[in-house]
Amino acid sequence: MKRRLILMRHGKSAWDTAALEDHTRPLSDRGRREAPWVAARLLELGWRPERVVSSDSERTRQTYTCLRSIFGDPMPVEFTRELYLPDVDAVRGAIARLPPEARGVLLLGHNPGFEEALAWLSGAAERLKTSSAALLETEADPWTSTVDRPRAFRLISVIRAKDLRPKSLE
């Protein structure tokens, strides 16, 4: 049975804010515009996740809100400090704890950990700029069987917000 994993980097963050620390930095206007484009593309491709596990930072929470506005019906979401500036082991740990009945999950977080996790999980070296999503599939079952060996997933595609920019904004 196929399992689908989406590794998505948060939207572009605002640097001209009064946020005192990185964890509280919000999305920029560009980040709020681009995240819904990625959600719409995921829907077009039939990749609407059943659940989301996200960093608990302000910008990932806001990115999730933008995604949810396009996905429609609420889906279970877990905000966790584990995915805030994670390393590969933290991403693998989040995957290992996914419920066995979940077939499609979106992990929402940060670099450089998400790029490193993508390389470990699939063997693919791809840049994940803000509002980018890597679509991964595996036949492995359960989720726990995917995290103990590298390349358990196959990279299907990378969605980049810059490629989805409407012509009117170019």
VENURJO-V718591 format. One record per pair of residues at least 24 apart in sequence whose ideal C-beta (glycine too) atoms are under 6 Angstrom apart, sorted by the first residue. I is the first residue (numbers start at 0). GAP is how many residues later the second one is. If there is no record, write none. Layout:
[[I,GAP] [I,GAP]]
This chain:
[[0,140] [1,135] [2,100] [2,135] [3,100] [3,133] [4,100] [4,131] [5,100] [5,127] [5,129] [6,100] [6,107] [6,111] [6,127] [7,98] [7,100] [7,125] [8,105] [8,119] [8,121] [8,123] [9,49] [9,50] [9,53] [10,24] [10,52] [10,119] [10,120] [11,118] [12,46] [22,34] [23,34] [24,34] [25,32] [25,33] [25,36] [26,32] [26,35] [31,34] [33,97] [33,127] [34,28] [34,31] [34,32] [34,96] [35,30] [35,34] [36,124] [36,127] [37,93] [37,95] [37,121] [37,123] [38,28] [38,31] [38,32] [39,30] [40,118] [40,123] [46,88] [48,55] [48,56] [48,57] [49,52] [49,54] [50,24] [50,25] [50,51] [50,54] [51,25] [51,54] [52,25] [52,41] [52,54] [53,25] [53,54] [54,28] [54,29] [54,54] [55,24] [55,25] [56,27] [59,48] [82,26] [84,25] [85,27] [86,26] [87,28] [87,29] [87,32] [90,26] [91,55] [94,48] [94,52] [95,48] [95,51] [97,45] [99,42] [119,30] [120,32] [121,31] [121,33] [122,28] [123,31] [125,32] [130,30] [131,28] [132,26] [133,24]]
